[in-house]
Amino acid sequence: MQENLKIRPYARLLTMLGDQLIKDERIALIELIKNSYDADASWVKVTFENFGENYEVLPESKIIIMDDGEGMTKKTLSTKFLNPATPGKKLKKQKNDKTAKGRIIQGEKGIGRFAMLKLGRKIDVISKTLDDDYEHILHYDFSKYDTDFLKENNKEKELFIDDLSVQLEERTPETFVKQDIVLGIKKDIQPAKGTVIEISKLNEGWTEEKVKNVANDIVKLQSIFDAITNTKQEKVKDNNSFFVYLYKDDDYKNYNENYINDLSVLIDQKTVLRIDDGFFDAETLEYSFKLNGVPQKISLYDSEICGIKKFKDYFKYVVDNQLLIKREIECGSFYFSFYVFDFTPTAPAKYLLDDEDKKKIRPHRIYLYRDGIRVYPYGEPEDDWLQIDTLRGTVSAGAFLSNDQVIGVVKISHSQNPRLKDKTNREGLIEDGYATSDFIKLLQVFLTYIRNKPYRQYQINNERRENQKKVVEKQLDSNFSLLRDIVKDNKDATEKLNEIEKDYKAEKQFLVRRAETTENLAGVGLSVETASHDIMRMMGLVLTNIDNLISEIMSVNEIDKETLLNELNSMRGSLGFVHAQLKDIQLLFTSSKQRRRNINVKEILDRVSKIYKNTAKKANVSIEVEEIPGSPLVAKTTDAVLLQVLLNLFDNSIYWLGTIDVENKKILITLDGENCKLIFSDNGPGVKDSDLPYIFESFYSGKGEEGRGLGLYIARQLLERNDYSIDYADLSSDKKLSGANFVVSFVSEGK
């Protein structure tokens, strides 16, 4: 006798799919947010409602996840949403189907929604599509069951999944009606579609620190490096916006307001090696990338790669003295970007990191993104998915970059990397043949190459510079030693000499720091001095107009609105001028928020020309700008550097033009984008031959007591910190006018 039996899962399967399968509440919340992404939502609002001050869970506490996605029909809610392991998304991914917005679907296992059970025991799911006349609500209330579904109302009971009941309600729209909604700092219109998941009877364990971690996860859900670097590489991400807003009751919680900007400044200013636009081609077996802006290519067959032990052990074999790769690379092609810092205390000043800098870098590692959405837990500080710390501990720490000093992103896609699959528990990639191990080894090999070649070159250059310094310092030490021998029999003199040597070294460090600060602030003073006259004149006019307006208002019974409006517009124009002047001055102050970027030099030149417009007019000096046909002149620096350099050059020219009596006094600025240089010329008296060797030295001035002797010195120091230069023109082609001609070169001298 034979009978057909049906597989009937116990209810505790839900615990395994939700509470036990998902690591923690943070991942559970991210899973629900990713479902909103798949539903083509443009925003998600996550609200922690009725929590304690430190996010303690209270009896009335709720977590509410709301989105403006496509919503679900009654049929979808009653069938697909309730059934574990629904195949819909999986089938769409196999066909390479995309959402209406062109997004690659993230989920495929059909169990992500059960992350709700990690958060709480009572759940209401409210949803509506745009075409529905009604909104529908699924009511889950599993609070009468224990967490393993082995007891009901504290009594043991054999419970199967089909013993659990869920109520479906249909009602006239109350939640999804067109109405105003505030999201962060913007006001929007809530569409008549979307989904709300309201979770109560919450599990314990929430704190403000955990919510801040959720906020960090939300920021990293999509690649933070896209916003930071604006790289031009082909990106595997959608072209539409997706924002997540975090609330505590009605208060918007922007825990990461300066998060991206802080990291952006460090990447822009402190990276020793910047590897952008990276791509590994699984067909040609080549890595292509930009190293500090310079395009590079290297093949797996290159001796600098195939000589790496990790490569030899894993990939290669030799037949008739010919290197061969053991087999086809199974992981597929992928994109990458890496940013390498120097964490040592002996790093050059340009790359030296203080404790605060290191604190901002350490929470980041190398992240992995599939189709623009993060794969967890890769990138978490405690996760060593590339086994970097393991290799440093078992092989040699010096042979590998540390996890602390290298951050970045690797991008894969469903289409290019079908065999790189997520584990069901969201703890990384599963092993599918050799795909995952190939992928990890290829990244390890590349990072080892970066450590062995470009980073080692950087270290050698530093060592050479240090050796050069030591030659000078050695002479000084030799002098101290000589003095020590002379006074060795005199105990008091020896002690005094040791004190002098110690004080000298401390004073030297202090003076270096003070000199850099002084150089930055000196340019600020020059700018304020130049602009203050016009600012005070405008402010005087505004005050006079306000006083007159007050008198008129006090003396009349009825105010003519048109006249009043004209007066106010006039005052606004004057204040607008003052605002613009002060804004330009503000840019000169050194700030950690300023970052190097590609700047069109003409834009900064126009600003400085406006500052000197009235001064030049009074001195009968014309200002002309000549742009050589071709590419615009672009410099990678900060506004402050260009402003201070140009302010110093303008100030010098106008001063010296004022010392001579000639017609048609003129300043000519030539912008040569093709040769990356600016030539600043005037038809003044020029620079005396006897002054030429000294004009870039600090406190040397040909202006006598009227000069500070800092202008050109500061200009050169600032440019050199950015790998640029300024020199007095010595080629006839660079001498545009009969007076002084300075050449500012924006060709980087290299790292």
Helices and strands as residue ranges (DSSP letters): H 13-15, I 16-20, H 25-38, E 43-49, E 62-67, H 74-78, H 88-94, G 112-115, H 116-119, E 120-128, E 135-141, E 151-152, E 155-156, G 161-163, E 167-171, E 179-183, E 186-190, E 194-202, H 208-220, H 224-229, E 243-248, E 251-252, H 259-270, E 273-281, E 286-291, E 294-299, H 303-306, H 309-314, E 316-319, E 322-325, E 334-340, H 355-361, E 366-370, E 373-374, H 388-394, G 397-399, E 406-412, H 435-452, H 454-486, H 491-555, H 561-586, E 597-600, H 601-611, H 613-618, E 621-627, E 634-637, H 639-657, E 665-672, E 677-682, G 692-694, G 704-706, H 711-721, E 725-728, G 732-734, E 741-745
